[in-house]
Amino acid sequence: MTLSSTTLPHHVAIIGGGPAGLMAAEVLSLSGIRVDLYDGMPSVGRKFLLAGVGGMNITHSEAYPVFLSRYAERAPQIAPLLREFGSEALCQWIHGLGIDTFVGSSGRVFPTDMKAAPLLRAWLKRLRDAGVVIHTRHRWLGWNADGSLRIHSPEGEKSVQADALLLALGGGSWARLGSDGAWMLPLEQRGVQLVPLQPSNCGFEVQDWSDLLRSKFAGAPLKNVAIGLNDDIPRLGECVITTTGIEGSLIYALSAPIRQAINRHGSATVHIDLLPGKPHDRIQAALSKPRGSRSMAKHLHSQLGIDGVKAALLRELTSADCFADPALLAKAIKALPLTLVKTRPLDEAISSAGGVTFEAMDQRLMLKQLPGVFCAGEMLDWEAPTGGYLLTACFASGRAAGLGMIEWLREKA
């Protein structure tokens, strides 16, 4: 980026109108910097609004060490962002917009009305009042030979000069909302270190369900179960059987290690505890009771309450010999093996892993290869489970990038 030589306020361009881009715009505009924000969609914050459907989970109230651990191997890079703008600071910021919050029974934090739209409206009014100019239906295409930005608009292609640039273009999930990963090519051409985008918080496919399971139980919720991978402690929750495999909150929470195992070995086997509240010996004792002329299906139902999709999965994933042996059947009920062979497509995922590596940036989130170009949000190479962690890190990284831009502009002035 080439700095303007005039005494006018610095002018920056932000590409992307999600939480990271909007937060950076707020930080910059409050410092007297002229901000033009460009978004390819007809309106900003579309994925943010979608995340609010069914309840806007903005962050999580758990203690900082546990909160930070949700970012797994990228926790060391996310830590300085959260120390400056973590869940408590985010809640205070929301309150400053006139939006109250509450903590749900799970520890998740929500706006009082559970909606994203009022929060976004209040935020956009604040930004416009601060002088931020938002250009919708303006898509970033990369750079011209003179270093100016190529922007496609309804009127045709434009060249935009700016003193600094923030890219906050999201990952590669939900292309119809603007996060399509098309930004990777211009950065690759400039030599920026990138990791391929992969699905995160996603569903997985099995080799093949039987016609019976697919026709009768696709879409059925699998409730009150625990699922574990390898020797990890199984997690409690629920998920959903699909026509191709399995998805839902419990699977999303395990999506990173499952995906990594598939990448390494070609498949990953999770173990489902169908009755996490009952110990193995009690289950075996119940199954060992005489059942007379009753079928095993009725015996399972009367003794253990196993029927419907749980019974169908037992039939699907075990042998006839297993059903004839109470010890084997009890073992299967406590650790039913399900082999997953691939993720569902990236565009179906809630979020994505991969993107711009932290090693490609300095501590201000500025690209080492491209001075004056900063990155924030989901386009960075980190991932986290649902539960408010994704949004919190997007807000925090946008704020950090905005502050980094201010510092860099002051140094170059």
URJO-V564284 format. One record per pair of residues at least 6 apart in sequence whose ideal C-beta (glycine too) atoms are under 8 Angstrom apart, sorted by the first residue. I is the first residue (numbers start at 1). J is the second residue. Records with the same first field share a line. If there is no record, write none. Layout:
I=J / J
This chain:
1=147 / 162 / 163 / 164 / 165 / 370 / 371 / 372 / 373
2=147 / 161 / 163
3=10 / 163 / 372 / 409 / 412 / 413
4=10 / 11 / 161 / 163
8=34
9=32 / 33 / 34
10=33 / 34 / 163 / 164 / 409 / 413
11=33 / 34 / 35 / 36 / 161 / 162 / 163
12=28 / 33 / 34 / 35 / 36 / 162 / 163 / 164 / 165 / 166 / 405 / 409
13=36 / 37 / 38 / 149 / 160 / 162 / 164 / 165 / 166
14=21 / 24 / 25 / 28 / 35 / 36 / 37 / 38 / 165 / 166 / 168
15=21 / 37 / 38 / 39 / 140 / 149 / 165 / 166 / 167 / 168 / 169 / 183
16=37 / 38 / 39 / 166 / 167 / 168 / 169 / 170 / 178 / 377 / 379
17=37 / 38 / 39 / 41 / 43 / 44 / 45 / 134 / 136
18=44 / 45 / 47 / 48 / 168 / 170 / 178 / 179 / 377 / 378 / 394
19=45 / 48 / 377 / 391 / 394 / 395 / 398
20=168 / 376 / 377 / 378 / 394 / 395 / 397 / 398 / 401
21=37 / 39 / 44 / 166 / 168 / 376 / 377 / 398
22=37 / 44 / 45 / 123 / 124 / 127 / 398
23=394 / 395 / 398 / 399 / 402
24=166 / 168 / 374 / 376 / 398 / 399 / 401 / 402 / 405
25=35 / 37 / 127 / 132 / 402
26=123 / 126 / 127 / 130 / 132 / 402
27=398 / 399 / 402 / 403 / 406
28=35 / 402 / 405 / 406
29=35 / 127 / 130 / 131 / 132
30=130
31=406
33=405 / 406 / 409
34=131
35=131 / 132 / 133
36=132 / 133 / 135 / 160 / 162
37=44 / 132 / 133 / 134 / 135
38=135 / 138 / 139 / 140 / 151 / 160
39=134 / 135 / 136 / 137 / 138 / 178
40=137 / 138 / 139 / 140 / 178
41=136 / 137 / 177 / 178
42=136 / 137
43=136
44=120 / 124 / 134 / 136
45=116 / 120 / 124
46=177 / 178
47=170 / 174 / 177 / 178 / 179
48=116 / 120 / 391
49=116 / 117 / 120
50=174 / 177
51=57 / 116 / 391
52=114 / 115 / 116 / 117
55=110 / 114
56=110 / 111 / 114 / 115 / 116 / 119
57=108 / 109 / 110 / 386 / 387 / 388 / 391
58=90 / 91 / 94 / 101 / 109 / 110 / 111 / 119 / 388 / 391 / 392
59=87 / 90 / 91 / 108 / 109 / 388 / 389 / 391 / 392
60=67 / 87 / 107 / 108 / 109 / 387 / 388 / 389 / 392
61=87 / 103 / 107 / 108 / 109
62=107
64=82 / 86
67=82 / 86 / 87 / 389 / 392
68=75 / 78 / 79 / 82
69=75
70=384 / 385 / 387 / 389
71=78 / 382 / 383 / 384 / 389 / 393
72=256 / 383 / 384
74=358 / 381 / 382 / 383
77=358 / 382
78=382 / 393 / 396
80=363 / 400
81=393 / 396 / 397 / 399 / 400
82=392 / 393 / 396
84=396 / 399 / 400
85=93 / 395 / 396 / 399 / 400
86=392 / 396
87=109 / 388 / 392
90=392 / 395 / 396
91=101 / 109
93=395
94=101 / 111 / 119
95=101
97=119 / 122 / 123 / 126
98=122
99=111 / 112 / 118 / 119 / 122
100=111 / 112
101=109 / 110 / 111 / 112
102=109 / 110 / 112
103=109
104=110
106=387
108=387 / 388
109=388
111=118 / 119
124=134
127=134
128=134
135=151 / 153
137=153 / 154
138=151 / 152 / 153 / 158
139=151 / 152 / 153
140=149 / 150 / 151 / 152 / 167 / 169 / 183 / 186
141=150 / 151 / 152 / 157 / 186
142=149 / 150 / 185 / 186 / 189
143=149 / 150 / 186 / 190
144=150 / 159
146=159
148=159 / 160 / 161
149=159 / 160 / 161 / 162 / 165
150=157 / 158 / 159
151=157 / 158 / 159 / 160
152=158
163=372 / 409
164=372 / 373 / 374 / 405 / 408 / 409
165=372 / 373 / 374
166=373 / 374 / 375 / 376 / 401 / 402 / 405
167=183 / 187 / 373 / 374 / 375 / 376 / 379
168=375 / 376 / 377 / 379 / 398 / 401
169=178 / 179 / 183 / 377 / 379
170=178 / 179 / 377 / 378 / 379
171=179 / 181 / 197 / 351 / 352 / 353 / 354 / 355 / 378 / 379
172=179 / 180 / 181 / 197 / 346 / 347 / 352 / 354
173=179 / 199 / 200 / 346 / 347 / 348 / 349 / 350 / 351 / 352
174=347
175=181 / 347
179=352 / 378
181=197 / 346 / 352
183=379
184=194 / 197 / 355
187=194 / 356 / 367
188=194
190=369 / 370
191=369
192=356 / 360 / 367 / 369 / 370
193=356 / 357 / 359 / 360
194=354 / 355 / 356 / 357 / 360 / 381
195=353 / 354 / 355 / 357 / 381
196=354
197=346 / 352 / 353 / 354 / 355
198=259 / 343 / 346 / 352 / 353 / 354
199=255 / 259 / 343 / 344 / 345 / 346 / 348 / 349 / 352 / 353
200=255 / 256 / 259 / 349 / 350 / 351 / 352 / 353 / 383
201=252 / 255 / 349 / 350 / 351 / 383 / 385 / 386 / 390
202=247 / 252 / 255 / 259 / 343 / 344 / 346 / 348 / 349 / 350
203=242 / 244 / 245 / 246 / 247 / 248 / 251 / 343 / 344 / 348
204=245 / 246 / 247 / 251 / 255 / 258 / 262 / 268 / 340 / 341 / 342 / 343 / 344
205=244 / 245 / 340 / 341 / 342 / 343 / 344
206=244 / 245 / 246 / 338 / 339 / 340 / 341
207=339 / 341
209=218 / 241 / 243 / 244 / 245 / 316
210=316
212=312
213=241 / 312 / 313 / 316
214=243
216=312
217=241 / 308 / 309 / 312
218=241 / 242 / 243
219=240 / 241 / 242
220=240 / 241 / 308 / 309
221=238 / 239 / 240 / 248 / 309
222=238 / 239 / 240 / 241 / 246 / 248 / 272 / 309 / 310 / 313
223=238
224=236 / 238 / 276 / 277
225=236 / 237 / 238 / 239 / 250 / 272 / 273 / 274 / 276 / 310
226=234 / 235 / 236 / 237 / 272 / 273 / 276
227=234 / 235 / 237 / 239 / 250 / 251 / 254 / 270 / 271 / 272 / 273
228=234 / 235 / 270 / 271 / 273
229=254 / 257 / 258 / 261 / 268 / 269 / 270 / 271
230=257 / 261
232=257
234=271 / 273 / 276
235=250 / 253 / 254
236=250 / 276
237=248 / 249 / 250 / 253
238=248 / 249 / 250
239=246 / 247 / 248 / 249 / 250 / 251
240=246 / 247 / 248
241=309 / 313
244=344
245=340 / 344
246=338 / 340
247=344
249=386
251=258
252=350 / 385 / 386
253=385 / 386
254=270
255=343 / 385
256=353 / 383
257=268
258=268 / 270 / 340
259=268 / 343 / 353
261=267 / 268
262=268 / 340 / 341 / 342 / 343
266=341
267=339 / 340 / 341
268=339 / 340
269=337 / 338 / 339 / 340
270=337 / 338 / 340
271=335 / 336 / 337 / 338
272=313 / 335 / 336 / 338
273=333 / 334 / 335 / 336
274=306 / 310 / 313 / 314 / 333 / 334 / 336
275=283 / 304 / 306 / 333 / 334
278=304
280=330 / 331 / 334
283=304 / 330 / 333 / 334
284=326 / 327 / 330
286=303 / 304
287=299 / 300 / 303 / 304 / 326 / 329 / 330
288=326
289=299 / 303
291=298 / 299
294=302
296=323
297=307 / 311
300=306 / 307 / 311 / 314
301=307 / 311
304=333
306=314 / 333
313=336 / 338
314=323 / 329 / 332 / 333 / 336
315=323
317=332 / 336 / 337 / 338
318=328 / 329 / 332 / 336
321=328
322=328 / 329 / 332
323=329
343=349
346=352
350=386 / 390
351=378 / 383 / 384 / 390
352=378 / 383
353=381 / 382 / 383
354=381
355=378 / 379 / 380 / 381
356=367 / 375 / 379 / 380 / 381
357=381
358=380 / 381 / 382
360=367 / 368 / 369
361=367 / 368 / 374 / 375
362=368
363=404
364=374 / 400 / 401 / 403 / 404 / 405 / 407 / 408
365=374 / 375 / 376 / 380 / 397 / 400 / 401 / 404
366=372 / 373 / 374 / 404 / 405 / 408
367=373 / 374 / 375
371=408
372=408 / 412
374=401 / 404 / 405
375=401
376=394 / 397 / 398 / 400 / 401
377=394 / 397 / 398
378=390 / 394
380=397
382=393
384=390 / 393
